Amino acid sequence: MTHEHDDNAPLDKVVRGCNTHCKIKKEETMINRRDLALSTLAVSALALSAPALAASADEEAVAKKVEAFRLAQIAADPKALGALCWDDLSYSHSSGKVEDKATFITNATDGKSKFLSIDYKDPTIKVVGPAAIVRFHWVAEQEMAADGKKVPTNLHILMNWQKQGDEWKLLSRAATKL
């Protein structure tokens, strides 16, 4: 069925078999919905990534403090250890002995032994608000000052760090023999 074409006549889609206008409208609507969905997804991802970036910055700050603590232990540096710990520190050894901050620093720096090496293997850091849970496998070797005996240690460590102002400080530490 053919019809003469008159450019000034109203478009009768049914008679002319033309559905172009409808298709274009449907495609425009689909594109707009797709753009809206992608925009919403992008904004949502951005909103969700801001806390993740903040957590990453805190995790990085804690990781630096954990490394500073490890180096201070090797160096037996009382000033560095003191600066990294809360005044209310609870430091538990794998033997079950628990020390406060002053006792820990005194015993860690008394010269009765020295660390030849301390490795913190497979560390994990989880920041929860102003607290950070740090776990790692401690592999170390100490040399006793009295007899030169070398003593290896193989432990699982749990540290709790707490943010104080802009600084992270060690609040507690627990060790378990492996």
C-alpha positions in Angstrom: 0.0 0.0 0.0 1.6 3.2 -1.2 0.6 6.7 -0.4 1.7 9.9 -1.9 4.0 11.9 0.3 3.0 15.4 1.3 5.6 17.2 3.5 2.9 19.6 4.9 0.4 16.9 5.8 0.3 15.7 9.4 2.2 12.5 10.0 -0.1 9.5 10.3 2.2 6.8 11.5 -0.3 4.0 11.2 -1.2 4.8 7.6 2.3 5.4 6.5 3.8 2.5 8.5 6.2 4.9 10.2 7.4 4.2 13.7 10.6 6.2 13.6 9.5 9.0 16.0 8.4 6.4 18.6 11.7 4.5 18.3 13.7 7.7 18.7 11.7 8.7 21.8 12.2 5.2 23.3 15.9 5.2 22.6 16.2 8.7 24.1 14.4 7.5 27.2 16.6 4.5 27.5 19.8 6.6 27.1 18.6 9.0 29.7 17.8 6.2 32.1 21.1 4.6 31.5 22.9 7.9 32.0 21.0 8.4 35.2 21.8 4.9 36.4 25.5 5.4 35.6 25.6 8.8 37.3 23.9 7.4 40.4 26.3 4.5 40.4 29.3 6.9 40.1 28.1 9.2 42.8 27.5 6.2 45.1 30.9 4.8 44.4 32.5 8.1 45.2 30.5 8.4 48.4 31.5 4.9 49.5 35.2 5.4 48.6 35.7 8.5 50.8 35.5 6.4 54.0 37.7 3.7 52.4 40.3 6.3 51.5 40.2 7.6 55.1 40.6 4.1 56.5 43.5 3.5 54.1 45.2 6.7 55.4 44.7 5.5 59.0 45.9 2.0 58.2 49.0 3.5 56.6 49.6 5.7 59.6 49.2 2.7 61.9 51.6 0.6 59.8 54.2 3.3 60.1 53.8 3.3 63.9 54.1 -0.5 64.0 57.3 -0.4 62.0 58.6 2.4 64.3 57.8 0.2 67.3 59.7 -2.7 65.8 62.7 -0.6 65.1 62.6 0.9 68.6 62.5 -2.7 70.1 65.6 -3.7 68.1 67.4 -0.5 69.1 66.2 -0.8 72.7 65.3 2.9 72.6 63.4 4.0 75.7 62.5 7.4 74.4 61.1 6.0 71.1 59.2 3.2 72.9 57.7 5.7 75.4 56.5 8.0 72.6 54.8 5.2 70.8 52.8 3.9 73.9 49.8 5.1 75.9 50.5 5.8 79.5 48.0 3.1 80.4 49.8 0.4 78.2 49.1 -3.2 79.0 51.9 -5.3 77.5 51.4 -9.1 77.8 54.2 -11.6 77.1 53.7 -15.1 75.8 54.7 -16.3 79.3 51.6 -14.7 80.7 53.6 -11.8 82.4 51.8 -8.5 82.0 53.7 -5.2 82.2 52.6 -1.5 82.4 54.3 1.1 80.3 57.2 1.9 82.7 58.0 -1.8 83.4 57.8 -2.7 79.8 60.2 0.1 78.8 62.6 -0.7 81.7 62.7 -4.4 80.8 62.9 -3.8 77.0 65.9 -1.5 77.4 67.8 -3.0 80.4 70.6 -4.5 78.3 70.1 -8.1 79.7 69.5 -9.1 76.1 69.5 -7.6 72.7 67.5 -8.4 69.6 69.5 -9.6 66.7 66.4 -9.6 64.5 62.7 -9.0 64.7 60.4 -9.7 61.8 56.7 -8.9 61.8 55.4 -11.4 59.1 52.0 -11.3 57.5 50.7 -8.2 59.3 47.0 -7.3 59.1 45.6 -3.9 60.2 42.0 -3.2 60.7 40.9 0.3 61.7 37.6 0.6 63.6 36.9 4.2 64.4 39.7 5.5 66.7 41.1 2.0 67.3 43.3 -0.3 65.2 43.6 -4.0 65.5 47.0 -5.3 64.4 48.0 -8.9 64.1 51.2 -10.5 62.8 53.5 -13.4 63.1 56.6 -12.4 65.2 59.9 -14.2 64.3 62.9 -12.9 66.3 66.2 -13.8 67.7 67.7 -12.4 70.9 71.2 -12.7 72.3 71.5 -12.9 76.1 74.1 -10.6 77.5 75.2 -12.9 80.4 76.2 -16.0 78.3 75.8 -15.0 74.6 73.1 -17.6 74.2 70.9 -17.0 71.2 67.2 -17.5 71.8 64.7 -17.7 68.9 61.0 -16.7 69.4 58.1 -17.6 67.3 54.9 -15.8 68.3 51.5 -14.6 67.2 51.0 -11.0 68.3 47.8 -8.9 68.8 48.3 -5.2 69.2 45.6 -2.6 69.8 46.4 0.9 68.8 44.3 3.9 69.6 44.2 7.3 68.0 45.1 10.1 70.4 44.6 13.4 68.6 46.3 12.9 65.3 48.7 10.3 66.7 48.3 6.5 67.0 49.7 5.0 70.2 49.9 1.4 71.4 47.3 0.6 74.0 47.8 -3.1 74.5 49.8 -6.0 73.2 49.3 -9.8 73.7 51.5 -12.7 72.6 50.9 -16.4 72.1 53.6 -18.9 71.5 53.4 -20.8 68.2 
